[in-house]
Amino acid sequence: EPVVRQRLAAYALVVSRRGLLATEFSSRTAVPGMWGLPGGGIDPGENPAATVQREVYEETGQTIEILRFLDMQSDHWIGHSPTGVVEDFHAVRLIYAANCHWPTDPIVHDAGGTTADSAWVRPDRWRELPWATGAMSLLNHHAPNQLRLWRWEQQQRLA
């Protein structure tokens, strides 16, 4: 009998002068080597925007500014968890747009977790990464506009 589990999580589509921020899934996940957006589970009583800022720092070492809520994803499946337990799993993901004004070389602080690596991906190269299905769907829908907004905001700051 599968264990019924629901997970509420928050993620960010982060843009900076270095591109889009991406995280690589570790072997503890069902999609090792695939890439996704930084983020993770919302702790009890935690504000989802605060979750995104905490998770982005843990997974990439970046400090971000949350701009707005972008989207919500909901997925359901039955399968093995990273611990080997069979779960009837429902994932609900809140997605935010964010900027990183002072991007640095990414570093994974949460070693041994579900994030193996993190990187800035150039705006003209993000489609070349092997993205997890949900991340690719979000990026196809939102990345072009978020990158355009970033460039526009930078031009306004220089004007």
Salt bridges, closest charged atoms under 4 A:
ASP43 OD2 - ARG54 NH2 3.59
GLU46 OE2 - ARG54 NE 2.86
GLU55 OE2 - ARG54 NH1 3.04
GLU58 OE2 - ARG54 NH1 3.39
GLU65 OE1 - HIS101 NE2 2.58
ASP71 OD2 - HIS142 NE2 2.84
ASP75 OD2 - ARG93 NH1 2.54
GLU87 OE2 - ARG5 NH1 3.77
ASP88 OD1 - HIS76 NE2 2.43
ASP105 OD1 - ARG18 NH2 2.75
ASP124 OD2 - ARG122 NH2 2.73
GLU128 OE1 - ARG125 NE 2.79
